[in-house]
Amino acid sequence: MPDVARWRSTWMGLGVARPDEQLFAEVMGRYAEPHRSYHTTRHLDECLRRPALYHTEHFRFRYEAAARANLTRSIHQLES
């Protein structure tokens, strides 16, 4: 299950100084809704783990792109 520390580090990797922890709680609640069969908290955890693959300076641009894509995808999937 994703934790707030990973949420914070993903946002901070994008330059956000104070990631919104209230938004994290809302996202977690939405991902835990019973009608979600694929986009669950486990899926969110997998999305937030992916940017960790790019933590070197050499691949910073990839990290930022991956973090943006994963956060955008995570928020977008709340609409389903």
C-alpha positions as CSV (number, residue, x, y, z in Angstrom):
1,M,0.0,0.0,0.0
2,P,1.4,3.5,-0.8
3,D,2.4,5.6,2.0
4,V,2.5,9.3,2.5
5,A,6.4,9.4,2.4
6,R,6.4,8.0,-1.1
7,W,3.7,10.4,-2.1
8,R,5.7,13.3,-0.7
9,S,9.0,12.2,-2.4
10,T,7.3,11.8,-5.8
11,W,5.9,15.3,-5.6
12,M,9.1,16.8,-4.2
13,G,10.9,15.1,-7.1
14,L,8.9,17.4,-9.3
15,G,9.8,20.5,-7.2
16,V,6.7,20.8,-5.0
17,A,8.0,22.0,-1.7
18,R,4.9,21.1,0.4
19,P,3.0,18.1,-1.1
20,D,-0.7,18.1,-0.2
21,E,-1.2,15.3,2.3
22,Q,-4.9,15.9,2.4
23,L,-5.0,15.1,-1.3
24,F,-3.1,11.9,-0.6
25,A,-5.8,10.9,1.9
26,E,-8.5,11.7,-0.7
27,V,-6.8,9.8,-3.4
28,M,-6.3,6.8,-1.1
29,G,-9.9,6.8,-0.2
30,R,-11.0,6.9,-3.8
31,Y,-8.7,4.1,-4.8
32,A,-10.1,2.0,-2.0
33,E,-13.7,2.2,-3.2
34,P,-15.3,-1.2,-3.6
35,H,-16.1,-0.8,-7.3
36,R,-12.4,-0.5,-8.3
37,S,-11.1,-3.8,-9.6
38,Y,-7.9,-2.7,-11.3
39,H,-7.2,0.8,-10.2
40,T,-6.8,-0.1,-6.5
41,T,-4.4,1.2,-3.9
42,R,-2.0,-1.6,-5.0
43,H,-2.0,-0.1,-8.5
44,L,-1.4,3.4,-7.1
45,D,1.6,2.0,-5.1
46,E,3.1,0.5,-8.3
47,C,2.7,3.8,-10.1
48,L,4.4,5.7,-7.3
49,R,7.3,3.2,-7.1
50,R,8.2,3.6,-10.8
51,P,9.9,7.0,-10.5
52,A,12.3,5.5,-8.0
53,L,14.0,3.8,-10.9
54,Y,15.3,7.1,-12.1
55,H,17.0,8.6,-9.1
56,T,20.3,9.4,-10.6
57,E,21.1,12.8,-12.0
58,H,21.9,11.3,-15.4
59,F,18.3,10.2,-15.7
60,R,16.7,13.2,-13.9
61,F,14.7,14.2,-17.0
62,R,13.2,10.7,-17.2
63,Y,12.4,10.7,-13.5
64,E,10.5,14.0,-13.8
65,A,8.6,12.8,-16.9
66,A,7.8,9.5,-15.2
67,A,6.7,11.2,-12.0
68,R,4.5,13.7,-13.9
69,A,2.9,10.9,-15.9
70,N,2.3,8.7,-12.9
71,L,0.8,11.4,-10.8
72,T,-1.4,12.6,-13.8
73,R,-2.5,9.0,-14.5
74,S,-3.3,8.5,-10.8
75,I,-5.5,11.6,-10.6
76,H,-7.1,10.9,-14.0
77,Q,-8.1,7.4,-13.0
78,L,-10.2,8.8,-10.2
79,E,-12.7,9.8,-12.8
80,S,-13.5,6.2,-13.7
